[in-house]
């Protein structure tokens, strides 16, 4: 493969969709994803299986793009804020 700043590979993801992967982008293992999100490793595998966390395989290893985890983290915090604001009935001022 040519060396350069940004190399791309066409890989097959976990659900057999074609994706373009930038070699300069950080990817994580399911164990690392679990640590980043503060959830159990088995939960990460289940979320990947259900398609809630996009993933791809390199050989037998499952990898998750760091940018996808950042998006998921943002969605979770937005959902938590929305749930929190719905639970409030008013302030006692």
Secondary structure by P-SEA (a helix, b strand, c coil): cccccbbbbbccccccbbbbbbccbbbbcaaaaaaaacccaaaaaaaaaaccccccccccbbbbbaaaaaaaaaaaaaaaaaaaaaacccccc
